[in-house]
């Protein structure tokens, strides 16, 4: 698995945890087998799972509101 080295800003695992790198890019750069290995590596290093960026959360919220309260037909 991954070496336990000090956390660095340019570490792909840190970048993924902070939402600066996609899961696919992190898996490839770290030469992992898949997403489950990426999650395991985060846990081993004590890093949190990334959250969605605020704009994505807001877009999802807007869609949900439209689904729950559809516009009245004109």
Secondary structure as UniProt FT lines:
FT   TURN            9..10
FT   HELIX           12..17
FT   TURN            18..19
FT   HELIX           23..30
FT   HELIX           35..45
FT   HELIX           54..68
//
